[in-house]
């Protein structure tokens, strides 16, 4: 029986997506797990995988077309059904590329199972998990920005060479359109000079081009920046934030980290303070489950697993992959998975399940030397932890002023769900785990004796 490939809804506010590229042609065989198309949301362009095998009988949505959530973009013929019969029923199989979509004929009975899903939800972006393990910008990308019609950018000849055509990947092409960059102005670093994603990102730099006296620059919002703006506004307007800050002495933790890294040199693993903080947060949340929760306005849902959001910087925004069940992971596994998620996020290879279901988020500006800041909550989560830089400070110990490595942590909490005393108790537990790592590891073994 034929099965429709439908546009998945990847967040509560997502209403449509754009088919950027088909990786299969009509008539091509498909196996479960094959990448069939690249789909663009307001957050990113990601591959879509098939859940079921068969033959791609009909492509209903050509490249560049926007499709509403739940609408079919293609049909797969499974065992017992012929491709030509499906094409005849849909009467869309031979539509030329770029032509206006013909009105679909009444749909034949098919299984409405959603075949594919890998596009990330428009998650708020609040912690950059760099390959080094450092964590950065607190932010909230929100959901569902208004989308502009897709702009097709066909390959064009290079200036002065009518026979040489511009080589550019589909993702780089879409990014260039969104950012207003002329691809012809770029030099490709991919195979045979092909322009790839990094070639679009790299020229942007950090602060952008310098402007002369009297000049100005108008920068239109990209889809991702529009989503961030919408989400930030909604979170601050609708959630009664309050903030609590605590200072933590991480001198001993830094020594433990250094010793462990010496032991792990042969495995080519280098733990960061971010890994220890993530582990400490997960262990503390098990003691204070009210903060490991979501709130939909009428109900609070608490979770037995800690799914920690880790935002990764991409072009003009952030994406938040999730470390699921982090309370069951050791430090080495946290480091490996964090690095893997960060790498695949930048390459646009995350799966949907790696982008949804977060229960708590950590954000950090420590890599930029920021001492203290307040982050914005990622709804429907009820709290977020902002991590400042680990730095030497003058502190008093036994009536003596000495230098210790200190770090400021600020918890933003939703006052509808989390009371001030509850937040303070969580911070006190977290401080204990970070200042006395042996207690954290002992508590973790008590919580996970079978691990």
C-alpha positions in Angstrom: 0.0 0.0 0.0 1.3 3.5 -0.9 2.4 5.8 1.9 2.5 9.5 1.8 5.6 11.5 2.8 4.2 14.5 4.8 5.7 17.7 6.0 6.2 17.1 9.8 5.3 19.6 12.5 8.5 20.2 14.4 7.3 22.7 16.9 4.0 24.0 18.3 4.1 27.0 16.1 5.5 25.6 12.9 3.0 25.8 10.1 5.0 25.2 6.9 8.4 24.1 5.6 10.2 24.4 2.2 11.5 21.6 0.1 15.1 22.7 -0.6 16.4 19.6 -2.5 15.2 16.1 -3.4 17.9 13.4 -3.0 15.8 10.9 -4.8 14.1 10.9 -8.2 10.7 9.5 -9.1 11.2 5.8 -9.6 14.2 5.5 -7.3 14.2 2.8 -4.6 14.2 3.9 -1.0 15.3 2.1 2.1 14.3 2.9 5.6 16.8 5.5 6.9 17.6 6.9 3.4 17.8 10.7 3.1 15.0 11.6 0.7 15.0 15.4 0.8 16.4 18.5 2.5 13.7 20.6 4.3 14.1 24.2 5.5 12.3 25.6 8.5 12.8 29.1 10.0 15.7 27.6 12.0 17.7 25.5 9.6 17.9 23.2 6.6 18.1 19.6 7.5 17.8 16.2 5.8 14.6 14.2 6.0 14.9 10.4 6.4 12.5 7.7 5.3 10.9 5.5 7.9 9.8 2.9 5.4 11.2 1.4 2.2 9.7 1.2 -1.2 9.9 3.2 -4.4 9.5 7.0 -4.7 6.4 7.0 -7.0 5.4 10.7 -7.0 7.1 14.0 -6.0 4.2 16.3 -5.1 6.3 19.3 -4.0 9.1 20.4 -6.3 12.3 22.0 -5.0 11.7 25.5 -3.7 8.0 25.0 -2.8 6.6 25.8 0.6 4.3 23.2 2.0 2.0 23.3 5.0 2.5 21.0 7.9 0.8 17.7 7.3 0.5 18.1 3.5 2.0 15.4 1.4 5.2 16.2 -0.5 5.6 12.8 -2.1 4.3 9.2 -2.2 6.2 6.0 -1.7 4.9 2.8 -3.3 5.4 -0.2 -1.0 5.0 -3.9 -1.8 2.0 -4.8 -3.9 1.5 -1.5 -5.7 2.8 -0.3 -9.0 4.4 3.1 -9.4 2.5 3.9 -12.6 -0.8 3.3 -10.9 0.1 5.8 -8.2 1.2 8.4 -10.7 -2.0 8.1 -12.6 -4.1 8.6 -9.5 -2.2 11.7 -8.4 -1.8 13.1 -11.9 1.3 15.1 -10.8 4.2 12.9 -11.7 5.2 14.6 -15.0 4.9 18.2 -13.8 7.9 20.2 -15.2 10.3 21.7 -12.6 9.5 25.3 -11.8 5.9 25.3 -13.1 3.0 26.2 -10.9 1.7 23.3 -9.0 -1.4 21.8 -10.6 -4.4 21.5 -8.3 -4.2 18.0 -6.9 -6.8 15.4 -7.8 -8.8 14.0 -4.9 -6.4 11.9 -2.9 -6.7 8.2 -3.1 -6.9 6.2 0.1 -3.4 5.8 1.5 -1.8 5.2 4.8 -1.3 8.6 6.4 1.7 7.5 8.5 4.3 10.2 8.6 7.3 8.7 6.8 10.0 11.1 7.5 11.3 13.4 10.2 14.7 14.8 10.8 14.2 18.5 10.5 14.9 20.2 13.8 12.3 22.1 15.8 12.7 25.8 16.1 14.3 25.4 19.5 15.3 28.4 21.5 19.1 28.8 21.3 20.8 29.3 24.6 24.1 27.5 24.9 26.8 27.1 22.3 28.5 23.7 22.8 31.7 24.3 20.9 34.0 21.5 20.0 36.3 22.7 22.8 33.5 22.1 25.2 33.1 25.8 26.2 29.5 27.1 26.3 28.5 30.5 25.2 25.5 32.8 24.3 22.2 32.6 26.2 19.4 33.3 23.9 16.0 32.2 22.9 15.3 31.6 19.3 11.6 30.9 19.8 9.4 29.3 17.2 7.7 29.9 13.9 8.7 33.1 12.3 6.8 34.5 9.3 8.5 33.1 6.2 9.2 34.9 3.0 8.6 33.2 -0.3 11.5 31.1 -1.4 13.9 32.6 -3.9 15.3 30.4 -6.5 19.0 31.0 -7.3 19.9 29.0 -10.4 23.5 28.3 -11.3 24.8 31.2 -13.3 28.0 31.6 -15.4 31.0 33.1 -13.8 31.8 36.6 -14.9 34.0 36.6 -18.0 33.6 32.9 -18.5 30.4 31.9 -20.2 31.2 28.2 -20.2 32.0 27.9 -16.5 29.0 27.6 -14.2 28.8 28.4 -10.5 29.3 25.3 -8.4 27.4 25.7 -5.1 25.7 23.3 -2.7 21.9 23.6 -2.1 22.4 24.6 1.5 25.0 27.2 0.6 22.7 28.5 -2.1 19.8 29.0 0.3 22.0 30.6 2.9 23.4 33.0 0.4 19.8 34.0 -0.5 18.8 34.5 3.1 21.9 36.6 3.9 21.8 38.7 0.7 25.3 37.4 -0.4 26.2 37.2 -4.1 27.6 33.7 -4.5 29.8 34.9 -7.4 31.7 37.0 -5.0 32.9 33.9 -3.1 35.7 31.4 -3.6 34.6 27.8 -3.0 36.6 25.6 -0.7 34.8 22.4 -1.6 35.7 19.8 -4.2 36.4 21.4 -7.6 35.9 24.8 -6.1 32.3 24.1 -5.0 30.9 26.8 -2.6 29.8 25.1 0.6 28.2 26.3 3.8 31.5 27.4 5.4 32.3 29.7 2.5 29.0 31.5 3.2 29.6 31.7 7.0 33.3 32.6 6.9 33.2 35.9 5.0 30.7 37.3 7.6 33.3 37.5 10.3 32.4 38.6 13.8 31.4 42.3 13.7 30.7 42.6 10.0 32.2 45.1 7.6 33.5 48.4 8.9 31.5 51.5 8.0 33.0 54.8 7.1 31.9 58.1 8.6 28.4 59.0 7.5 27.7 55.5 6.1 24.9 53.2 7.3 24.0 49.6 6.7 20.5 48.2 6.7 20.5 44.4 7.5 17.2 42.6 6.9 16.3 39.9 9.4 17.0 36.3 8.2 14.4 33.7 9.0 16.5 32.5 12.0 17.0 36.0 13.4 13.2 36.7 13.0 12.5 33.5 14.9 15.0 34.5 17.7 13.3 37.9 17.9 9.8 36.4 18.1 10.8 33.9 20.7 12.7 36.3 23.0 9.8 38.7 23.0 7.2 36.0 23.7 9.3 34.5 26.6 9.9 37.9 28.3 6.3 39.0 27.9 4.6 35.9 29.0 6.9 34.3 31.6 7.4 36.1 35.0 11.2 35.7 35.2 13.1 36.1 38.4 16.8 35.7 39.0 19.1 34.2 41.7 22.9 34.3 41.6 25.4 32.3 43.5 29.3 32.3 43.5 31.0 28.9 43.3 34.6 28.0 44.1 35.8 25.7 41.3 39.5 25.6 42.3 39.3 22.0 43.4 37.2 21.1 40.4 39.7 22.6 38.1 42.4 20.4 39.6 40.3 17.3 39.3 39.7 18.2 35.6 43.4 18.6 35.0 44.3 15.3 36.6 41.5 13.5 34.6 42.7 15.0 31.4 46.2 13.7 32.0 44.8 10.2 32.5 42.7 10.6 29.3 45.6 11.8 27.0 45.9 8.3 25.4 42.2 8.4 24.5 42.5 11.8 23.0 39.7 13.1 25.2 39.9 16.5 26.9 37.2 17.3 29.4 36.1 20.9 29.8 34.5 22.6 32.8 31.3 22.7 30.8 31.2 18.9 31.0 31.5 18.9 34.8 28.8 21.7 35.0 26.4 19.7 32.8 26.9 16.6 34.9 26.5 18.6 38.2 23.3 20.2 36.9 21.8 16.9 35.8 22.6 15.3 39.2 21.2 18.3 41.1 18.0 18.3 39.0 17.4 14.7 40.2 17.3 16.1 43.8 15.1 19.1 42.7 12.7 17.8 40.0 10.5 20.9 40.1 13.1 22.6 37.9 13.4 19.6 35.5 9.9 20.4 34.2 7.8 22.1 31.5 4.7 24.2 31.9 1.9 24.6 29.3 -0.1 27.3 31.2 -2.3 24.8 33.0 -0.2 21.8 33.8 3.3 21.2 35.1 5.1 18.1 33.8 8.1 16.8 35.7 10.6 14.4 34.1 12.6 11.5 35.4 15.2 12.0 32.7 17.3 15.2 32.3 17.4 16.2 28.6 19.9 19.1 28.6 19.8 21.7 25.8 23.1 22.7 24.3 23.0 25.4 21.7 25.5 25.5 18.8 26.3 28.6 16.8 25.4 28.4 13.1 25.1 31.1 10.5 23.3 34.1 12.0 21.9 32.2 14.9 22.0 29.2 17.2 20.5 25.6 17.2 19.9 23.6 20.4 20.7 19.9 20.2 19.7 17.9 23.2 21.8 15.6 25.4 19.1 13.1 26.3 19.2 11.2 29.6 22.4 13.0 30.6 22.1 11.9 34.2 23.1 8.4 33.0 26.2 9.5 31.1 29.7 9.6 32.4 32.0 12.6 31.7 33.7 10.9 28.8 30.4 10.1 27.1 29.2 13.7 27.8 32.3 15.0 26.1 32.0 12.7 23.1 28.3 13.3 22.6 28.6 17.1 23.0 31.3 17.3 20.4 29.4 15.0 18.0 26.2 17.0 18.4 28.1 20.3 17.9 29.8 19.1 14.7 26.7 17.6 13.2 24.7 20.7 14.1 27.1 22.9 12.2 27.0 20.5 9.2 23.2 20.4 9.2 23.0 16.7 10.1 21.0 16.6 13.3 17.9 14.5 13.6 14.5 15.6 14.9 14.8 13.6 18.1 18.1 15.4 18.8 16.4 18.7 18.7 13.3 18.3 20.7 12.2 17.3 24.2 14.6 19.5 26.3 13.8 19.8 30.0 16.4 22.2 31.2 19.0 24.5 29.5 22.4 25.8 30.4 24.0 28.8 28.7 27.4 30.4 29.1 29.4 33.4 28.1 32.4 32.3 29.9 34.5 32.0 26.8 34.2 35.8 26.3 35.2 36.5 29.9 31.7 37.6 31.0 31.5 37.4 34.7 27.7 37.3 35.2 24.5 37.6 33.2 20.9 36.6 33.2 19.5 34.2 30.5 16.0 34.1 29.1 13.9 30.9 29.7 13.2 28.6 26.9 9.5 27.8 27.0 8.0 25.4 27.9 10.9 24.8 30.2 10.7 26.5 33.6 14.3 27.5 34.3 17.7 28.1 32.7 21.2 28.4 34.2 23.6 31.1 33.0 27.2 30.3 33.6 29.9 33.0 33.8 33.6 32.8 33.4 35.8 30.8 35.7 38.4 33.4 36.9 40.8 34.0 39.7 39.3 36.3 42.4 40.4 37.5 45.7 38.4 35.7 48.4 38.6 35.3 52.2 39.5 31.9 53.6 40.3 31.5 57.3 40.5 35.3 57.6 43.1 35.4 54.9 42.7 36.9 51.4 43.7 34.4 48.8 43.3 33.8 45.1 40.7 31.2 44.1 39.1 30.1 40.8 35.5 31.4 41.1 32.5 31.2 38.9 29.1 33.0 39.1 25.9 31.1 38.2 22.6 32.8 37.7 19.3 30.8 37.6 16.4 32.3 35.7 13.1 30.7 36.9 9.4 30.9 36.0 7.7 32.2 39.1 4.4 30.5 38.1 6.1 27.2 38.7 9.2 27.6 40.8 9.3 29.4 44.1 12.3 31.4 45.2 13.2 29.0 48.0 13.0 26.0 45.6 15.4 27.8 43.2 17.8 28.6 46.1 17.9 25.0 47.3 18.7 23.9 43.8 21.6 26.4 43.6 22.9 25.3 47.0 22.9 21.7 45.9 24.7 22.6 42.6 27.3 24.6 44.5 28.0 21.6 46.7 28.5 19.3 43.8 30.8 21.7 42.0 32.9 22.6 45.1 33.1 19.0 46.2 33.1 16.8 43.1 33.4 13.6 45.1 29.9 14.2 46.5 28.5 14.7 43.0 30.0 11.4 41.8 28.8 9.5 44.9 25.3 10.9 44.5 25.3 10.0 40.8 26.2 6.4 41.6 23.4 6.2 44.1 20.9 7.4 41.5 22.3 5.1 38.7 23.6 2.0 40.4 23.2 -0.2 37.3 25.1 2.2 35.0 
